[in-house]
Amino acid sequence: MKLYIGLAGPALLIFYLPLALIGLLVLASKVWRRKKRYWAIPLYLILAYLIPLGDVTWYSWKMNKACDQAGLHIYRTVVVDGFQGLYADMDTMKEHPYVFVEDKPFPGEKTINRFERKGDEIVVTKIPEPTAEWEIIRDRLDCYDKDLGVIVDGEVIRNRNTGEVIAKDRYFTARMGWIDNLIGSVIDNGAGGCYRRPKLITEFHRVLIPSGAKP
């Protein structure tokens, strides 16, 4: 089983492991001289592991179980003139034959950028409300899933009118053990995650098929 551990790994290897080994040698020598309490050695080994890595082991086990569910899941595809949301920009219009795309406004903005193909040109206009039927949005951003035991991030393609989801890209991050959390309160730190390719960022046009690509 893979252990999902961040900077706590080097810290335990450099500082904790030598101290734990010294403690084991001291305990073993005392047990050997007294010829009793042999159970203290396995108990010491169990505690020496569980104190720094008990929660990490549990979170890693949950992460390894959940990892099979990560990745892009496509339920069906549709042919569209355009969409709103993530990846709706000038580059998308240049790379894929959509008639239009509409972005998501930044907080505080009241208008939407609409990129529309008119002949050989791409024209940008401001509109008050989205017109696209389909949207690509972030879903469950940094949300802890109690059932899976992992932190879930994701993106979905859904119908703005009905809420139907036709594609979902899920990626998971493992919860951090207490030592990694302690380190993370001082410097940037993470325990790792589970990601799979292909991702929605490269495949959205295979789900929302541009109408200009129809045979």
Secondary structure, DSSP 8 states (H G I E B T S, - for coil): ------THHHHIIIIIHHHHHHHHHHHHHHHHHHT--TTHHHHHHHHHHHHHHHHHHHHHHHHHHHGGG-EEEE---EEESEEEETT-SHHHHHHS--SEEE----TT---EEEEEEETTEEEEEEESS---SEEEEE-STTEEETTTTEEEEEEEEEETTT--EEEEEEEEE----HHHHHHHTTS-----EE--SS-HHHHHHHHEEEGGG--
